[in-house]
Structure formats: C-alpha cells, structure tokens
C-alpha cells in the first residue's frame, strides 16, 4: 500500500510482463525453433523491463486520475498494465535502434544489446520484432474492444512522430560538421516534441484517454495534452542545460560521444 492509500501496482505490473512474454513465445502465428525461442526470451529480458518503468506505470496512474476516484476493476487494471507494457515495448524498440545509430556503448547501466557478443546488427531485426510484438499483444487483449483501432492508430502515430523527430535530430548537424546557426528555438521545440524521450510523457495519458475515456476527449483530454506538450518542451530545455553543465557525467552515464556531441550543439541555445 502506497502512502497515499493507493495500492502499489508495480508488483502486479512486473508479473504481467512475464505473462505477456510467455504469450509472445507461445504465439501460434510463428513456429519458433528452440534457438529462436531462447534468443527472443533473452532479448526481451535484456531490453524491455530494465528501466524505471515510469512510462508503463503512468498508464495506470493516468487511468485512476481520469476515473476521478471511482473503483477500478481487476480487468481494468490488467488491461492498463498490458497497455503500459506495450509502451515499454515500444520504448525498447526505439532504444535499440537509437543506440545503433548513435554508436552507444551502454544503456541502463549495462552494455547496449547490439554490443553483446553474437548480437551485433541482428539487433536491428530484434528491434523490428519488438515493434511487431506490440501489434500481437494488442490483438490478443484488445481486439474485441471498441477502441482497438484507436490504440493501433495511437502507436502508429507515436512511431511516425518519433522517427521523424529522430531524423531531425540526426541531420540538423551531421557528424564532423558544426553549424550553430541551425540550432534555433523552433528546432529545439520540434526535437523535444518528437524524438526526445520526453515526448513519451504524453503517451501514458493518451493511451487510457483513447482507450476508455472518449467522454473526456472533447474538452479535458485536449487540455491535458496541451499542458503536457508545454511541460515536455520545458523539461527538454532543462535537459540540455543539465547536459551543458554536467557533460562529462552524462556522457559516462548514458550514451556514446557522437550523440552527446550533437546535443552539445543544442546546448548553444542555453
């Protein structure tokens, strides 16, 4: 029980990951060999649940807030956890590809997945698998729901926005070339709204809003998302300022030099 009287959902959330992984490995749509099943099993454990899980857990928190104190059924909690794990799956997919593009060495305190022996660029296909797992999970648990198409559309839209923002982040200054004139506030706003991990702040709320709160969407949903967009930009600027003053700490803590150098140019806005 949490201090605010709300039951801590993390243990249940973590348990549901194991259920979803078992369902993926037993998916009748593909006949895994023993080696393939062991590979996917290891890849999932290494890439999906290793973070703080804030994005996935925020789905349940957002759901409770939108219910305004009403009792949440066990089925609703379960589906909220499933949707939260879909967000964590999508995050893992992006991180695998981002680490490859940036030439990163570590992620979440351990070597990047593609840096492991025998993995290498097989990680590209692993990322594609993670993205497709989301569709399988949504189909297993939400296909009969009236908002199923909305959920598919939401994940497709987030992927498109994030990939487009990543492109902007990558090409604004090519590696080996520095042109600070390209780094203006509109550029920072676009990168913060799309490619930045901060852009994920909106998705945990957007998921339950689209999923089961259509009545809120005309007024409250749009107002909340507008506030989150402004907050996302604000924290994006803070991130660049933190990097500017703590460059050596963040380089060691998170990623490899090329992407950090790109963000160093963004610090010129600070």
CORUR-V50279 format. One record per pair of residues at least 24 apart in sequence whose C-alpha atoms are under 7 Angstrom apart, sorted by sequence separation. I is the first residue (numbers start at 1). J is the second residue. D is the distance in whole Angstrom. If there is no record, write none. Layout:
# CORUR-V50279
i: [I;I]
j: [J;J]
d: [D;D]
This chain:
# CORUR-V50279
i: [59;165;165;202;240;241;57;96;97;240;56;55;56;165;166;241;97;165;56;96;55;56;162;163;55;161;162;199;93;198;193;93;93;198;193;48;90;192;193;48;89;90;192;48;189;192;47;89;86;151;51;50;150;151;147;13;17;175;183;180;184;183;173;62;59;63;58;59;107;56;106;107;55;59;106;105;104;105;104;103;102;102;102]
j: [84;190;191;228;266;267;84;123;124;267;84;84;85;194;195;270;127;195;87;127;87;88;194;195;88;194;195;232;127;232;229;130;131;236;232;88;130;232;233;89;130;131;233;92;233;236;92;134;134;207;108;108;210;211;211;81;85;258;266;265;269;269;262;205;204;208;204;205;254;204;254;255;204;208;255;255;255;256;256;256;256;258;259]
d: [6;7;5;6;7;6;6;7;6;5;4;7;6;5;5;6;7;4;6;6;7;6;5;7;7;5;5;6;5;6;7;6;6;7;7;6;7;7;7;6;6;6;6;5;6;6;6;7;6;7;6;7;6;7;5;6;7;7;6;7;7;7;7;5;5;6;6;6;6;7;6;7;6;7;6;6;5;6;4;6;7;6;5]
